[in-house]
Amino acid sequence: MAVVLTGVTVAANADDAARAQAEKVISMKDGSTVFIFKGGKMAMEDKYGRATRMDEGKVMETTDGQKIIMHGDEVSRLSPLLKEHKGP
């Protein structure tokens, strides 16, 4: 299945370090943010700003109502980027 990415909203509250590493940043309807890295691997930041796990193949809805499918689980890639920006 292809991931639909046209017309998605860039998350305004995403951390700069994580946004710099990601090719796309997408706001989800539930308040979370999905980061898409080079190669199509994805990571999710929950609405509280924490890197969180998401099951492979999970269908998610963007703020504009589009559906995307989770590919990969790059929590280990996103977590240090979020912590780097926020500090201890």
N, C-alpha and C positions, 0 to 999 in steps of 0.2 A: 504494500500500500504506500502511496506517496503522502508526504507530509504537506499540508496546505499552509502556505506562509504568505499569501498575498493579502495585503491590507491589514496586517496585524499591527497592534499598537506597541510602541517601544515603551518599556517601563520607565516612568519618570523617576521612581525612587530606587532604582537599582544602583548598587555600589559601583563607583568608577573603576576600581581594579577588575572586578568581574566583567563589567561591560567592555573593558578594553580587550580582554581575552576572548570574548564571545563574538561570533559573527552576527548573531541575531539575539535580541532580548525581547521576549513576548510576555505581556501581561495576561494572566488567566482570570477567568470569571470569579474564582474563589479567593482572589487576592494574592495568589502566589505568582511567581515569575519563573519562566523557563528560559534558560540560557542554552543556545545552540552553538556548539564549538565547531571548528574546522573538522570536516569528515562526517558531520551530521550527528555526532554524539551530543546528548543533552544532559542537563542538570537542572534541578529545581530548587528554588528558594521559597520557603513558605511565607505566609503573610506576616510572620514575625521576624523575617530576615535571616532565618537559619537554613543552611543547606539541608535538604531532606531527600530521602529515598522515594523513588517512584518505580512501580513495576513496569518492566519492559512490555510494550504493546498497549499500555493504558491509554484510553482515549480521554483527552482533556479539551475543555472549551475555553477559547480566548474571550477577552472582554467584548469583542465585536461579534461573538456567536459562532466563529469558525471552530472546527474540530481539528486537533492535531494528535498524533500518536507518539508516545514516548519511545525513544530509541536510545539505548545505552543508559548508564547510571553513573554519571560523572561526579558524584558527591565528593569523592576524594580530590577532585580537581577544583570544584567550586568552593568548598569549605575554607581552604586557606586563603582564597581570594577575598571572601567575605570577612574573615577574621583580620586579615591584613589591613583592610580599610577601617574597621571598627576599633581596632586596638584591643588590649586585654580586658 
